Amino acid sequence: MVSGLVRQEGALRLDVTTFPTADAVELLRAATADYRTSDHRGDLAALARLCAGLPLALRIAAERAAGRPSMPLGELIDDLRDESARWSVLTAEAEEGSDAMRSVFEWSYRALPGPAAQLFRRLGLHPGNEFGLPAAASLAGGDPAPVRGLLDTLVRAHLLERRPAGRYEFHDLLRAYAAEQVRREESETERTEILRRCLAWYLHTAYAAQCAMAPFDRYDLDGRIPAPATALRFENHQSAFDWYRAESANLVTATRAAADAGFPEIAWRLAVVMRAIYMHQNAFDDWEATARIGVEAAARAGEQHGEAEALETLGKAAFQTLRLDEAEEHHRASLALRRRIGDRRGMAVSVNALGLLGLRRRRLDEARAHFGDGVEIFRELGDRRWTALVRSNLAETLCELGQGAEARTLIEQVLADFRQLGDRACEGNALCLLSWAQRTSDEPEAAARSIRAALSIADDENNQVWQGHWGTEAARVERALGNPEEALRLCQKSAAVQQKLGDASREAAALDGAGEAYQSLGRFEEAAELHRRAAQTYRRLGSRWQLGRAQAHLADALTSLGDHEAARAARGEALHLLGSFDDPRAIALTEKVARCLSDDGT
């Protein structure tokens, strides 16, 4: 690796394989054979030595030679020697190969037409090594059509690599070299404007993607950051998802670049805009990384609204990965900021988040109170969708409390709202809750209709998060209908989806459900193994309620296997865990476990 690039650009130092002169000569001859037939081996060897046998330098030199078939190779070598002499003066402490690499880069760069050279160096400001035509156009400050031609010029010069689906990629060294050139040839004011334009392009294109992928959870931008004319728009979910998938790494680096370059207003907005996408895709690492950058950027800039939004984003990421204490800390900090600036809507969002924390921790009275407060604020604000959303969370709390009939009435009301609003995600979730309420009210056939409708939505939207989550409820319904084989299939499918998505808690729920299905089939060894796996995950996650239930299920399987000592130990732990909850459903389960524990048969 070139020492100057390491020092100046923070690039990684890599050991680069070099070719022996003989092999390098053969590579040059093969690459130029269709264009040059009379080059002497001695000249080719001299060119190879000037390239220090480095594959990237050899490839660029070969392209330069092939592009000038009528110019004697000796003249091209003299040009390269001139550049080598120039770099030996400019570069201190050059290690072996560094002057050759720099010389070849400069040799090729100086041969570019002016517009292509300008685009090359401006691409050095792009946050990542890999990019598409629209992002390149944002850096160029022009229309995509002429920029495509310039990119083709850079590809032919081997200064860029073409990738599938219209993407392009820099070699690490070339990107660092391009960044070096843009610092030399563009003023600081120009560089700042170019980078800001690129980051604004990412912000507004990400905004368009979230509108297509998660329209009801989107964060709407204000007019602080003008939208570039080249920002993309998306016709549907799939086109937005394809863009997100291609740009996911760049979105993280763009957020970091915005913060580092002094654009906090872009950094926190980009983190918040991506929240809805990350939430629906379970993109935990990127979600947390961008959220932390956003919080720090907004706090440094003194933008309290942005800090509150970014804290909410960080809280939701922590919640979805079951770091509940951390989630509460972030949501309470966000709520405090929102109270300070008088953001009533934001306050209601934070109160709902605290309700979800209470629900997850099985502090059901606390959750119910928070949801009630949130409903009142959203009603005052006239926000129909958020009112329905918080009421559906209240309905889930009622299901946990064993109040299925009351929950069902509430769910049917919010279901109508979601359908009128066209919110498919919340409609599906409400249908899943309705299935739960119907199932626990001894209406399995009605529950089956509800959960099938929910899964139809998940399939229509091709959303694996929904498929996995709602599939576990579908398995419970099949067990209630007396179809353990189908319940087992659904649980196994859900577990596979959750493992792929990285949602350990929901994967454990599916495994525990599969264990119950195996018990219904009389396959107790397999059931016990799955209950153990679920319990192991819940223990690692600190999920006391879920661990208590899994241990109770394990005890049932062990009893059927005749392993009464192990069953007694599992029930003892279950009793200890479940006894810390005081809601009616928990009390009923605790009493059942206690009866089994006192039974002489165990």
C-alpha positions as CSV (number, residue, x, y, z in Angstrom):
1,M,0.0,0.0,0.0
2,V,1.2,3.5,-0.7
3,S,2.5,5.1,2.5
4,G,1.2,8.6,1.6
5,L,-2.3,7.3,1.0
6,V,-2.2,5.5,4.3
7,R,-1.0,8.6,6.1
8,Q,-3.3,11.1,4.3
9,E,-6.4,9.1,3.7
10,G,-6.5,6.7,6.6
11,A,-6.6,3.8,4.1
12,L,-5.8,0.3,5.2
13,R,-2.3,-1.0,4.6
14,L,-2.5,-4.2,2.5
15,D,0.1,-6.6,1.3
16,V,-0.2,-6.5,-2.5
17,T,1.0,-9.5,-4.6
18,T,3.4,-8.5,-7.4
19,F,4.2,-10.2,-10.6
20,P,7.7,-11.3,-11.6
21,T,9.0,-9.4,-14.6
22,A,8.4,-12.3,-17.0
23,D,4.8,-12.7,-15.9
24,A,4.2,-9.0,-16.0
25,V,5.5,-8.8,-19.6
26,E,3.2,-11.6,-20.6
27,L,0.2,-9.8,-19.0
28,L,1.1,-6.6,-20.8
29,R,1.5,-8.4,-24.1
30,A,-1.8,-10.2,-23.7
31,A,-3.7,-7.1,-22.8
32,T,-2.4,-5.1,-25.8
33,A,-2.2,-7.9,-28.4
34,D,-5.3,-6.7,-30.3
35,Y,-3.9,-3.2,-30.6
36,R,-0.1,-3.4,-30.6
37,T,1.9,-6.1,-32.3
38,S,5.4,-4.7,-32.7
39,D,6.4,-3.8,-29.1
40,H,9.8,-5.1,-28.1
41,R,10.1,-7.4,-25.1
42,G,12.7,-5.1,-23.7
43,D,10.3,-2.1,-23.7
44,L,7.6,-4.3,-22.2
45,A,10.0,-5.3,-19.4
46,A,10.9,-1.7,-18.8
47,L,7.2,-0.8,-18.5
48,A,6.6,-3.7,-16.1
49,R,9.5,-2.6,-13.9
50,L,8.2,1.0,-13.8
51,C,4.9,-0.5,-12.6
52,A,6.8,-2.5,-10.0
53,G,4.9,-5.6,-11.0
54,L,1.8,-4.3,-9.3
55,P,-1.4,-5.8,-10.9
56,L,-3.4,-2.6,-10.7
57,A,-0.6,-0.5,-12.2
58,L,0.0,-3.0,-14.9
59,R,-3.6,-3.1,-15.9
60,I,-3.8,0.7,-16.1
61,A,-0.6,0.9,-18.1
62,A,-1.8,-1.7,-20.5
63,E,-5.0,0.2,-21.1
64,R,-3.0,3.4,-21.8
65,A,-0.8,1.6,-24.3
66,A,-3.7,-0.1,-26.0
67,G,-5.4,3.2,-26.4
68,R,-2.5,4.7,-28.3
69,P,-1.5,2.0,-30.8
70,S,0.4,4.3,-33.0
71,M,2.6,5.8,-30.3
72,P,5.9,4.0,-29.8
73,L,6.0,2.2,-26.5
74,G,9.3,4.0,-25.7
75,E,7.5,7.4,-25.7
76,L,4.8,6.1,-23.3
77,I,7.6,4.8,-21.0
78,D,9.3,8.2,-21.1
79,D,6.0,9.8,-20.0
80,L,5.8,7.4,-17.1
81,R,9.4,8.0,-16.2
82,D,8.7,11.7,-16.0
83,E,5.8,11.0,-13.6
84,S,8.0,8.7,-11.6
85,A,10.6,11.5,-11.2
86,R,7.9,13.9,-10.2
87,W,6.5,11.6,-7.5
88,S,10.0,10.8,-6.2
89,V,10.3,14.5,-5.4
90,L,6.8,14.9,-4.0
91,T,6.6,11.7,-2.0
92,A,8.7,11.4,1.2
93,E,9.4,8.1,2.8
94,A,8.2,6.2,-0.3
95,E,8.2,2.5,0.2
96,E,8.8,-0.1,-2.5
97,G,6.1,0.2,-5.2
98,S,4.6,3.5,-3.9
99,D,6.3,5.7,-6.5
100,A,5.3,3.3,-9.3
101,M,1.7,3.2,-8.2
102,R,1.4,7.0,-7.8
103,S,3.2,7.5,-11.1
104,V,0.8,5.2,-13.0
105,F,-2.2,6.8,-11.4
106,E,-1.0,10.3,-12.3
107,W,0.0,9.1,-15.8
108,S,-3.5,7.8,-16.5
109,Y,-5.3,10.7,-14.7
110,R,-3.4,13.4,-16.7
111,A,-4.4,11.7,-19.9
112,L,-8.1,12.0,-19.2
113,P,-10.3,14.6,-20.9
114,G,-11.1,17.5,-18.6
115,P,-14.7,16.5,-17.7
116,A,-13.7,12.9,-17.0
117,A,-10.8,14.0,-14.8
118,Q,-13.1,16.4,-12.9
119,L,-15.6,13.6,-12.3
120,F,-12.8,11.2,-11.2
121,R,-11.5,13.5,-8.5
122,R,-15.0,14.4,-7.3
123,L,-15.8,10.8,-6.9
124,G,-13.1,10.8,-4.3
125,L,-15.6,12.7,-2.1
126,H,-18.2,10.0,-2.3
127,P,-18.8,8.3,1.1
128,G,-18.1,4.8,-0.2
129,N,-16.1,2.9,-2.7
130,E,-19.2,1.6,-4.6
131,F,-21.9,3.8,-6.1
132,G,-24.5,4.1,-8.9
133,L,-25.0,6.6,-11.7
134,P,-27.4,8.9,-9.8
135,A,-25.0,9.3,-6.9
136,A,-22.1,10.1,-9.4
137,A,-24.4,12.7,-11.1
138,S,-25.0,14.4,-7.7
139,L,-21.2,14.8,-7.3
140,A,-20.8,16.0,-10.9
141,G,-23.6,18.5,-10.5
142,G,-25.1,17.5,-13.9
143,D,-27.6,15.3,-15.6
144,P,-27.1,11.5,-15.5
145,A,-26.8,11.0,-19.3
146,P,-23.5,12.8,-19.9
147,V,-22.1,11.5,-16.6
148,R,-22.7,8.0,-17.8
149,G,-20.4,8.6,-20.7
150,L,-17.7,10.0,-18.3
151,L,-18.0,6.9,-16.1
152,D,-17.5,4.8,-19.2
153,T,-14.3,6.7,-19.9
154,L,-13.0,6.0,-16.4
155,V,-13.9,2.3,-16.7
156,R,-12.0,2.1,-20.0
157,A,-9.0,3.7,-18.3
158,H,-9.3,1.1,-15.5
159,L,-9.8,3.9,-13.0
160,L,-13.2,2.4,-12.1
161,E,-14.6,-1.1,-12.1
162,R,-18.0,-1.7,-13.5
163,R,-20.3,-3.8,-11.3
164,P,-23.7,-5.4,-12.0
165,A,-26.9,-3.5,-12.0
166,G,-25.3,-0.3,-13.2
167,R,-23.0,0.1,-10.3
168,Y,-19.4,1.2,-10.2
169,E,-16.5,0.7,-7.7
170,F,-13.2,2.2,-6.9
171,H,-10.1,0.3,-5.9
172,D,-9.2,1.5,-2.4
173,L,-6.0,3.0,-3.7
174,L,-7.6,4.8,-6.6
175,R,-10.3,6.3,-4.3
176,A,-7.7,7.6,-2.0
177,Y,-5.8,9.0,-4.9
178,A,-8.9,10.7,-6.3
179,A,-9.6,12.3,-2.8
180,E,-6.0,13.6,-2.9
181,Q,-6.5,15.2,-6.3
182,V,-9.8,16.8,-5.3
183,R,-8.1,18.4,-2.4
184,R,-5.4,19.8,-4.7
185,E,-7.5,21.0,-7.5
186,E,-10.8,22.1,-6.0
187,S,-11.1,24.8,-3.4
188,E,-12.4,24.1,0.1
189,T,-15.5,26.0,-0.7
190,E,-16.0,23.9,-3.9
191,R,-15.4,20.6,-2.0
192,T,-17.8,21.5,0.7
193,E,-20.5,22.3,-1.8
194,I,-19.9,19.1,-3.8
195,L,-20.0,16.9,-0.7
196,R,-23.1,18.7,0.7
197,R,-24.9,18.2,-2.7
198,C,-24.1,14.5,-2.6
199,L,-25.2,14.1,1.0
200,A,-28.4,16.0,0.3
201,W,-29.0,13.6,-2.6
202,Y,-28.7,10.6,-0.2
203,L,-31.0,12.3,2.3
204,H,-33.8,13.1,-0.1
205,T,-33.5,9.8,-2.0
206,A,-33.6,7.9,1.3
207,Y,-36.7,9.9,2.2
208,A,-38.3,8.8,-1.1
209,A,-37.4,5.2,-0.3
210,Q,-39.0,5.3,3.2
211,C,-42.1,6.9,1.7
212,A,-42.4,3.9,-0.7
213,M,-41.4,1.2,1.8
214,A,-43.0,2.4,5.1
215,P,-45.3,5.4,4.2
216,F,-47.2,5.4,7.5
217,D,-44.0,5.3,9.7
218,R,-42.1,7.9,7.7
219,Y,-40.4,10.9,9.1
220,D,-41.3,14.0,7.0
221,L,-38.5,16.4,6.1
222,D,-38.8,20.1,6.5
223,G,-37.4,22.6,4.0
224,R,-34.0,23.0,5.8
225,I,-32.1,20.8,3.3
226,P,-33.2,21.7,-0.3
227,A,-33.8,18.6,-2.5
228,P,-31.4,18.2,-5.4
229,A,-33.0,17.9,-8.8
230,T,-31.4,14.5,-9.3
231,A,-32.9,12.9,-6.1
232,L,-34.7,9.7,-7.0
233,R,-38.4,8.9,-6.7
234,F,-39.7,5.3,-6.4
235,E,-42.9,3.9,-7.9
236,N,-43.3,1.0,-5.5
237,H,-41.9,-0.8,-2.6
238,Q,-39.8,-3.2,-4.7
239,S,-37.9,-0.4,-6.5
240,A,-37.3,1.4,-3.2
241,F,-36.1,-1.8,-1.6
242,D,-33.7,-2.5,-4.4
243,W,-32.2,0.9,-4.1
244,Y,-31.9,0.5,-0.3
245,R,-30.3,-2.9,-0.6
246,A,-27.7,-1.5,-3.1
247,E,-27.0,1.6,-1.0
248,S,-27.3,0.3,2.5
249,A,-23.5,0.5,3.3
250,N,-23.3,4.0,1.7
251,L,-26.2,5.2,3.8
252,V,-24.3,4.5,7.0
253,T,-21.1,6.1,5.7
254,A,-23.0,9.1,4.3
255,T,-24.5,9.6,7.8
256,R,-21.0,9.5,9.3
257,A,-19.5,11.7,6.6
258,A,-22.2,14.3,7.2
259,A,-21.4,14.4,10.9
260,D,-17.6,14.5,10.3
261,A,-17.8,17.2,7.6
262,G,-19.9,19.6,9.7
263,F,-23.3,18.9,8.3
264,P,-25.2,17.8,11.6
265,E,-28.5,18.9,10.1
266,I,-28.1,16.3,7.4
267,A,-26.6,13.6,9.7
268,W,-29.4,13.4,12.2
269,R,-32.1,13.7,9.5
270,L,-30.6,10.9,7.5
271,A,-30.5,8.7,10.6
272,V,-34.2,9.5,11.4
273,V,-35.4,9.1,7.8
274,M,-33.8,5.6,7.7
275,R,-35.6,4.6,11.0
276,A,-38.7,3.3,9.3
277,I,-36.8,1.2,6.8
278,Y,-34.5,-0.3,9.4
279,M,-37.5,-1.0,11.7
280,H,-39.2,-3.0,9.0
281,Q,-36.1,-4.8,7.8
282,N,-34.5,-5.6,11.2
283,A,-31.3,-4.0,10.1
284,F,-30.1,-3.7,13.6
285,D,-26.4,-2.9,13.1
286,D,-26.9,-0.1,10.6
287,W,-29.9,1.2,12.6
288,E,-27.9,1.6,15.8
289,A,-24.8,3.0,14.0
290,T,-26.7,5.7,12.2
291,A,-28.8,6.5,15.3
292,R,-25.8,7.1,17.5
293,I,-24.2,9.3,14.9
294,G,-27.5,11.3,14.7
295,V,-27.8,11.8,18.4
296,E,-24.2,13.0,18.7
297,A,-24.5,15.3,15.7
298,A,-27.8,16.9,16.8
299,A,-26.5,17.4,20.4
300,R,-23.3,19.1,19.2
301,A,-25.4,21.4,17.0
302,G,-27.8,22.2,19.8
303,E,-30.8,21.0,17.7
304,Q,-33.1,19.7,20.4
305,H,-35.8,18.5,18.0
306,G,-33.3,16.5,16.0
307,E,-31.7,15.1,19.2
308,A,-35.1,14.0,20.4
309,E,-35.9,12.3,17.1
310,A,-32.5,10.5,17.0
311,L,-32.9,9.4,20.6
312,E,-36.2,7.9,19.7
313,T,-34.5,6.1,16.8
314,L,-31.8,4.8,19.1
315,G,-34.4,3.8,21.7
316,K,-36.4,1.8,19.1
317,A,-33.3,0.0,17.9
318,A,-32.4,-0.9,21.5
319,F,-36.0,-2.1,22.1
320,Q,-36.1,-4.3,19.1
321,T,-32.8,-6.0,20.2
322,L,-34.2,-6.4,23.7
323,R,-31.8,-4.0,25.4
324,L,-34.7,-2.7,27.4
325,D,-32.9,-0.7,30.1
326,E,-31.0,1.1,27.4
327,A,-34.2,1.6,25.4
328,E,-35.9,3.2,28.4
329,E,-33.0,5.5,29.0
330,H,-33.2,6.8,25.4
331,H,-37.0,7.2,25.3
332,R,-37.1,9.0,28.6
333,A,-34.3,11.4,27.4
334,S,-36.3,12.0,24.2
335,L,-39.5,12.6,26.2
336,A,-37.7,15.1,28.4
337,L,-36.4,17.1,25.4
338,R,-39.9,17.0,23.8
339,R,-41.5,18.4,26.9
340,R,-38.8,21.1,27.1
341,I,-39.6,22.3,23.5
342,G,-43.3,21.7,23.7
343,D,-43.6,19.0,21.1
344,R,-46.9,17.4,22.0
345,R,-47.0,14.9,19.2
346,G,-43.4,13.8,20.0
347,M,-44.4,13.4,23.7
348,A,-47.2,11.1,22.8
349,V,-44.8,9.0,20.6
350,S,-42.4,8.7,23.5
351,V,-45.2,7.8,25.9
352,N,-46.3,5.0,23.5
353,A,-42.7,3.8,23.5
354,L,-42.7,3.6,27.3
355,G,-45.9,1.7,27.1
356,L,-44.3,-0.9,24.8
357,L,-41.5,-1.2,27.2
358,G,-44.0,-1.9,30.0
359,L,-45.7,-4.5,27.8
360,R,-42.4,-6.2,26.9
361,R,-41.4,-6.4,30.6
362,R,-44.9,-7.6,31.5
363,R,-45.7,-4.5,33.7
364,L,-49.2,-4.6,32.2
365,D,-50.8,-1.9,34.4
366,E,-48.0,0.4,33.7
367,A,-48.3,-0.3,29.9
368,R,-52.0,0.2,30.0
369,A,-51.6,3.6,31.7
370,H,-49.1,4.8,29.2
371,F,-51.2,3.7,26.2
372,G,-54.2,5.5,27.7
373,D,-52.2,8.7,28.0
374,G,-51.0,8.4,24.4
375,V,-54.4,7.8,23.0
376,E,-55.7,10.9,24.7
377,I,-52.9,13.1,23.3
378,F,-53.3,11.8,19.8
379,R,-57.0,12.2,19.9
380,E,-56.5,15.9,21.0
381,L,-54.2,16.3,18.0
382,G,-56.7,14.7,15.6
383,D,-54.1,12.1,14.5
384,R,-56.4,9.2,13.5
385,R,-53.6,6.8,12.5
386,W,-51.6,7.2,15.7
387,T,-54.7,7.0,17.8
388,A,-55.5,3.6,16.2
389,L,-52.0,2.4,16.6
390,V,-51.8,3.1,20.3
391,R,-55.3,1.6,20.8
392,S,-54.0,-1.6,19.1
393,N,-51.1,-1.6,21.6
394,L,-53.7,-1.3,24.3
395,A,-55.6,-4.2,22.8
396,E,-52.4,-6.3,23.0
397,T,-52.1,-5.4,26.6
398,L,-55.7,-6.6,27.2
399,C,-54.9,-9.9,25.5
400,E,-51.9,-10.4,27.8
401,L,-54.3,-9.6,30.7
402,G,-56.6,-12.4,29.5
403,Q,-59.4,-9.9,28.6
404,G,-60.0,-11.3,25.2
405,A,-63.6,-10.1,24.7
406,E,-62.7,-6.5,25.6
407,A,-59.6,-6.7,23.4
408,R,-61.6,-8.1,20.5
409,T,-64.0,-5.1,20.6
410,L,-61.1,-2.7,20.5
411,I,-59.3,-4.5,17.8
412,E,-62.3,-4.5,15.5
413,Q,-62.6,-0.7,15.8
414,V,-58.9,-0.1,15.0
415,L,-59.0,-2.6,12.2
416,A,-61.6,-0.5,10.5
417,D,-59.5,2.6,10.9
418,F,-56.3,0.9,9.4
419,R,-58.3,-0.4,6.5
420,Q,-59.7,3.0,5.7
421,L,-56.2,4.5,6.0
422,G,-54.7,1.8,3.8
423,D,-52.1,0.9,6.4
424,R,-51.4,-2.7,5.5
425,A,-48.8,-3.3,8.2
426,C,-51.0,-2.2,11.0
427,E,-54.0,-3.9,9.5
428,G,-52.0,-7.2,9.5
429,N,-50.9,-6.7,13.0
430,A,-54.4,-6.0,14.1
431,L,-55.6,-9.1,12.4
432,C,-52.9,-11.1,14.3
433,L,-54.1,-9.6,17.6
434,L,-57.7,-10.3,16.6
435,S,-56.7,-14.0,16.0
436,W,-55.2,-14.1,19.5
437,A,-58.3,-12.7,21.1
438,Q,-60.5,-15.1,19.2
439,R,-58.3,-18.1,19.9
440,T,-58.3,-17.4,23.6
441,S,-62.1,-16.9,23.5
442,D,-62.5,-20.5,22.2
443,E,-63.2,-19.4,18.6
444,P,-60.4,-21.1,16.7
445,E,-62.2,-21.1,13.3
446,A,-62.7,-17.3,13.5
447,A,-59.1,-17.0,14.6
448,A,-58.0,-19.0,11.6
449,R,-59.8,-16.6,9.2
450,S,-58.2,-13.6,10.9
451,I,-54.6,-14.9,10.9
452,R,-54.9,-16.2,7.3
453,A,-55.9,-12.7,6.3
454,A,-52.9,-11.3,8.1
455,L,-50.5,-13.7,6.4
456,S,-52.0,-12.9,3.0
457,I,-51.0,-9.3,3.6
458,A,-47.4,-10.4,4.6
459,D,-47.2,-12.5,1.4
460,D,-48.6,-9.7,-0.8
461,E,-45.9,-7.4,0.5
462,N,-43.2,-10.1,0.6
463,N,-42.3,-9.0,4.1
464,Q,-40.4,-11.7,6.0
465,V,-40.6,-9.9,9.3
466,W,-44.4,-10.1,9.2
467,Q,-44.4,-13.6,7.8
468,G,-42.2,-14.8,10.7
469,H,-44.0,-13.0,13.5
470,W,-47.6,-13.7,12.4
471,G,-46.7,-17.3,11.4
472,T,-46.1,-18.1,15.0
473,E,-49.7,-17.1,15.9
474,A,-50.9,-19.1,12.9
475,A,-49.2,-22.1,14.5
476,R,-51.0,-21.6,17.8
477,V,-54.3,-21.5,15.9
478,E,-53.6,-24.7,14.1
479,R,-52.8,-26.4,17.5
480,A,-56.1,-25.1,18.8
481,L,-57.8,-26.6,15.7
482,G,-56.2,-30.0,16.4
483,N,-53.7,-29.8,13.6
484,P,-50.3,-30.3,15.3
485,E,-48.5,-31.3,12.0
486,E,-49.4,-28.0,10.4
487,A,-48.6,-26.1,13.6
488,L,-45.1,-27.7,13.5
489,R,-44.6,-26.8,9.9
490,L,-45.5,-23.1,10.6
491,C,-43.3,-22.9,13.6
492,Q,-40.3,-24.4,11.8
493,K,-40.8,-21.9,9.0
494,S,-41.1,-19.0,11.4
495,A,-38.0,-20.1,13.3
496,A,-36.0,-20.2,10.0
497,V,-37.2,-16.7,9.0
498,Q,-36.4,-15.2,12.4
499,Q,-33.0,-16.8,12.5
500,K,-32.3,-15.2,9.1
501,L,-33.6,-11.9,10.3
502,G,-31.5,-12.1,13.5
503,D,-34.5,-11.8,15.9
504,A,-33.5,-14.2,18.6
505,S,-36.6,-13.6,20.8
506,R,-39.1,-14.4,18.1
507,E,-37.0,-17.3,16.9
508,A,-37.1,-18.7,20.5
509,A,-40.9,-18.2,20.5
510,A,-41.2,-20.2,17.3
511,L,-38.9,-23.0,18.7
512,D,-41.0,-23.2,21.9
513,G,-44.2,-23.4,19.8
514,A,-42.6,-26.2,17.7
515,G,-41.9,-28.0,21.0
516,E,-45.6,-27.8,22.0
517,A,-46.5,-29.2,18.6
518,Y,-44.1,-32.1,19.0
519,Q,-45.7,-32.8,22.4
520,S,-49.2,-32.9,20.7
521,L,-47.7,-35.4,18.3
522,G,-46.3,-37.5,21.2
523,R,-42.7,-36.8,20.2
524,F,-41.4,-35.8,23.6
525,E,-37.6,-36.1,23.1
526,E,-37.8,-33.6,20.2
527,A,-40.1,-31.4,22.1
528,A,-37.8,-31.3,25.1
529,E,-34.8,-30.4,23.0
530,L,-36.7,-27.4,21.4
531,H,-37.9,-26.2,24.7
532,R,-34.3,-26.3,26.0
533,R,-33.1,-24.3,23.1
534,A,-35.9,-21.7,23.6
535,A,-35.1,-21.5,27.3
536,Q,-31.4,-21.0,26.6
537,T,-32.1,-18.0,24.4
538,Y,-34.6,-16.5,26.8
539,R,-32.1,-16.9,29.6
540,R,-29.4,-15.1,27.6
541,L,-31.8,-12.3,26.7
542,G,-33.1,-11.9,30.3
543,S,-36.7,-12.5,29.3
544,R,-38.1,-13.8,32.6
545,W,-41.8,-14.3,31.5
546,Q,-40.9,-16.2,28.3
547,L,-38.2,-18.2,30.1
548,G,-40.7,-19.2,32.8
549,R,-43.2,-20.4,30.2
550,A,-40.5,-22.3,28.2
551,Q,-39.4,-24.1,31.4
552,A,-43.0,-25.0,32.2
553,H,-43.4,-26.5,28.7
554,L,-40.0,-28.4,29.1
555,A,-41.3,-29.8,32.4
556,D,-44.4,-31.2,30.7
557,A,-42.2,-32.9,28.1
558,L,-39.9,-34.3,30.7
559,T,-42.8,-35.7,32.7
560,S,-44.0,-37.5,29.6
561,L,-40.5,-39.0,29.2
562,G,-40.6,-40.2,32.8
563,D,-37.7,-37.9,33.9
564,H,-39.4,-36.6,37.0
565,E,-36.3,-35.2,38.7
566,A,-35.5,-33.0,35.7
567,A,-39.1,-32.0,35.4
568,R,-39.2,-31.0,39.0
569,A,-36.2,-28.8,38.5
570,A,-37.6,-27.1,35.5
571,R,-40.9,-26.5,37.2
572,G,-39.1,-25.1,40.2
573,E,-37.4,-22.5,38.1
574,A,-40.6,-21.8,36.2
575,L,-42.5,-21.2,39.5
576,H,-39.7,-18.8,40.7
577,L,-39.8,-16.8,37.5
578,L,-43.6,-16.7,37.0
579,G,-44.2,-15.8,40.6
580,S,-42.8,-12.4,40.1
581,F,-45.7,-11.4,37.8
582,D,-49.1,-10.5,39.3
583,D,-51.5,-10.2,36.3
584,P,-54.3,-12.8,36.0
585,R,-52.8,-14.8,33.2
586,A,-49.5,-15.1,35.1
587,I,-51.2,-16.0,38.3
588,A,-53.2,-18.8,36.6
589,L,-50.1,-20.2,35.0
590,T,-48.2,-20.0,38.3
591,E,-50.9,-21.9,40.1
592,K,-50.9,-24.6,37.4
593,V,-47.2,-25.1,37.7
594,A,-47.4,-25.2,41.5
595,R,-50.1,-27.9,41.3
596,C,-47.9,-30.0,39.0
597,L,-44.9,-29.5,41.3
598,S,-46.8,-30.7,44.3
599,D,-48.2,-33.7,42.4
600,D,-46.7,-36.9,43.7
601,G,-46.3,-38.1,40.1
602,T,-43.5,-35.7,39.4
